[in-house]
Amino acid sequence: MDALARPIVPPVPKVHARPVNPLQLIWGMSTNPLTVWSEQDFEILVQKNQVLGRENWLVNDPAWVRHVMHEAMPRYRRPLASARPVRPVTGDGVLLAEGGEWRRQRKMLAPVFTPAHVGLMLPHFQAAAEGLVRRLQGAATANLSAAFHAATIDAVLRALFSLSDGADRADIARLARGYIERAGRPNIFDGYARSHEDFGFALASRRRFQRRWTAAVDGVVAARRSAARAGPHRDLLDLLLAARDEDGRPLPDAEVRDQAATLLFAGFETTSRLLFWAAWLLSLDTLEQDRLRAEVRAFPPERVTRLEDLEHWPRLRLVLLETLRLYPPVVFLLREAVEPDEIDGQAVSPGALVWMSPWVIHRHRKFWDQPDAFMPDRFAGQPSPWTGAQPYFPFGLGPRICIGASFGLAEAQIVLASLLSRFEIGLSSSRPVLPVGAVTTRPDHEPLFRLARA
């Protein structure tokens, strides 16, 4: 395929000529939400309708998305169905907190993710990237989806807890990935539950996980507290233990655990998927891959010592930004109205569901030139395109925009740069890889990639 003649257009699930019927919608949402969209969904800006007797909105207009997620945020809440699968991992951490409690936690966590503190994590990312490259040495083919999972779990455990090898690290990594792949997947009972405890018979595996997970993270926090180590911060746990609440008091162990667990969960899964989809696109567009390799060789990953050094890889950043457009980590943001509101001149009733899909908005016909094509240059000159009025929401938006966005991007840049500096990657099969909307945007299968020494 000639990447210079026309841009690469990766395959996607079928887009229906007409809106799907309710049965197709229910089936699609339970198997792969990316299969329920019709052509008109990528053309309209705001749509209101009734689905199974409930008021539903599809909001694609960036201004109205910002209204729901920012200006009118108190009038909406996260539905229970989207929170239930996540709570066993994150507990009462910032990801699921609401209202005043969320504001308190967000204010407390903001100093943890300053550029200076993200810069402290670079050696951890480099160590994880070197581990990835070392494990791939001598292999002719590799499952890069699994390899990126291992590398990003390694990176976040190093950055969060300074854990490299050992039983604690292996147990936490196994628990985290196992939950994502099995018990953590949303199910039909989540959609009908009225509380986190409803349909208890369907929660047994989540409860078993939560007991083990809580004990594992609590053990690491307790060991660090008992060490009473003085000196400069070396990881995110040090920063959490040093954080102070609004009253000046240190955080209790339970909150440290829940914040640490939230950062772990959010930090490895989304970055792993970003790396997979970037590798998939670069295996289709070998000319772009060659350009990145030349950029990385001009400033090798081992020379990175501070966050500003990543500016030596502007092309790599463009590729990651375009990957996040085509394969956003979260395929839809869902909010339930708790008070009356108005969208686009129409009344929103309490109880209405408002759907805002980065998948749809990032491929909307009114916002993007060749929306399904892989064109990294569309982000040239935009250092932070997720801010302002752009129809681009890979990290959420408004006050609840992902607090660890710079952390994840820095990790992804170092890991991908390390891989490309050592290997040329290609595909072992012509079978297309289709995205599936789950906890994150995952591939429908994990292809083997060819590896050749660069």
C-alpha positions, 0 to 999 in steps of 0.5 A: 500500500502506497502511503504517499498516494493516499492516506491509510484508512484502517478498517472499522465495524460496519456503519449502518445505512439506517438507525438500528432497531431497539433489539439491535441496539441492545445486542450491540451495546452488550457485545460491541458498542461500536457496531450500533452507529448509523450514517446519520450519527456521523452527520447530526450534531444533536439528536433526542429520541425515546429508547425503550421508553426512556429519553435519550440524547446523542450529543456530537456538538462540542459546545453542547458536550462541554455544556454537559461535562462542564458548565452544567456539570451539577445537573448530571451524574455518572450512571450506576451502570458505568460505575459498577464495574470500576468500583472494585478496582478504584474504590472511592478514588477520584475517578468515581467521586462526585460533587464536593468530594470529587472537587476535594480529591481533585484539588488534593491530587493536582500537585501530584501531576505537575510537569516536574513530578511527571519528569521524575517518572521518566526513569521508571518508563525507561526501565519498563521500555528496556524490559520490553525490548529485552523480552522481544530480543531474538523473536521473529514475531510477537503478540505486541498487545500482550507485550504492551500490557506487560510493559505498561503494567511494569511502568506504572508499578515502577512509577507508582510503587517503585516495584520492579521484580518480586512477588508483590509486583507479579501478584498486582499485575496478574490481578489487574490484567485478570480483572480487565479481561474477566470480572471487570467487563460490564454485564447486563445486570449492571444496566438494571442495577439500582445500587452497587449491591444489587444482583449480588449473585453476579458480583461474586467474582468482583468481590473476590477480586476486590478482597485480594486487590485491597489486601495487595495494595494495602500491603504496599502502602503499609510497607512504605509507611513503616519504612519512614524513608526520608529524602526526595520523592521517587514515585507516585506513592511518595507523593500521595503520602506527602499530599495534604487534605484541605485541613492540612492533614495527611491522607488516611491509608484507605484513601491513599490505597484508593487513589493509588489503585485508581492511578494504577488502573487508569495508567496501564490499560489506556496506555497499553491500548494506545500503544497497540493501536499506534503499532497497528497503524504504523504496521500499515503505514510503513513510510510513517514508521520510517519517519518516526524511526529516523526521528528517534535515532536522532535523539535516542530514548536513553538520552531522555533525562527531563520532560522537555527532551520529549520535544525532540520527537514531535512526529511521534507525538503527532502519531499518538494524537492521531491514534487517540483520535481514531481509537479513543480509549473510552468510546462514549461518555454517559451522563444521567440528568438529575435536574431539568436542563436544556440542550440545543433549545430542547428540554432535557428531563430528569432521568434522561441519558445523554450519550457523548461518543468520542468515537463518533465525534472524532470521526464526524463528517462535519468536523474532520477532513477524511475522518476515517484516515490516518493523517497525523499532520492534522495535529501539526502546530497543536500542542494540546488539541484536547483544550479549547473548542476542538471536537477532540476528547481523548482524555475527557473534558472540562473539570473532569479531564484525565489528570494523568494525561501528561503521564500517559503520553510521556510513558507512551512516547518512551515505550514506542520510541524504544521499540522503534529504535530497535525493531521494524514492525509489520503484520504476520497476517492480512486479517483486519483488526477491528476495534471493540468498545469495552472498558477501553477500545480493544482489538477484536483479536491480538495479531502477531507482529513481525519483528526485524532488527532496525 
